[in-house]
Amino acid sequence: MDEKVKFIAAVCDGSVSITSLCETFGISRKTGYKWLNRYRQEGPNGLLDRSKSPHT
């Protein structure tokens, strides 16, 4: 989660584009926007790791 917090802090700073930040953090733009949208919708809890197992 620590990497996600640093990424969101950098996005909120606004001095660098999300594309550049994704390259710096070694993540895809899709992942970067996913983290950002989860943070905007759920706050810090949106950055918690989620289970990848299927719902039953």
N, C-alpha and C positions, 0 to 999 in steps of 0.2 A: 504494500500500500504506500510505502514511503515514496516510491518513484511517482506514483499518481499524484500525491500531494505536491511534490516539487513541480510536476508538469502543470497542474492547475494554478499554482502560485505564479508560474511564469506566464501562463495565458492571461491571468488577471492583471499582471503588470502591463501587458499590452504593447510592449516595446518591440516584440518580435512576432512574426507571423506564425500561425499554427503549423503551417507546412514546415517552416524552419525548425520549430520546436520538436516536431515529430522526428525529423532527421537527426537532431541533436540527441534525443532520447532513444533513438533506434526503434521507433514504433511506426506502424503505418498510420496514414491520415485517418483511416476508418477507426482504428483503435483510439487515436487522440480525440476525435469527435465523440466517440462512444463515452469515454471518460468524462469529457466536458459536459455532455448532455445529462449523464447520470448525476454529476455534481450539481448542475443547475436544477434538476428535478427533485433530488433527494438530499442535497447538502452533503456533508462529510460522509454520511452513511452510504451514499451512492458509490463511494470509492472502495468500499469493503469488497474483498474477493467474493465471488459468487461461485456456487457449485456448478459444475458443467455436466452433472449427471442428469439424465432425462427425468421429467416429472412423471410420476406413476399415478 
